[in-house]
């Protein structure tokens, strides 16, 4: 099992606590929402709805949140968010809106 966990590109991040999940959800709708729209349907930044993201590779979304997008207003979040936080947020974004 150790060999599987140490393969490049695979990550096993701990799930954030319930309290942290609440904080992350607020960050998503407040901070991210300031550019992506309060309902995440787009604004200065593109829409972050499941429909808008369905064809994007999951790893691209994780990398974008972690490292930002050069030449755009999208900042890197790696200084403020752990890998587990970023993974959880991307998972949340990919869920149907009724399950968010």
Number of C-alpha atoms within 10 A of each C-alpha: 5 6 6 9 11 11 9 7 7 9 13 10 13 12 13 17 10 9 8 12 16 12 13 20 16 13 14 20 16 16 14 18 21 17 19 21 19 15 16 21 17 17 14 13 17 14 18 21 18 17 14 14 16 13 8 11 9 15 12 11 20 18 16 18 21 21 15 17 13 10 7 9 11 16 14 16 17 16 8 9 15 15 18 15 23 23 25 19 20 19 14 18 22 20 14 11 11 5 8 10
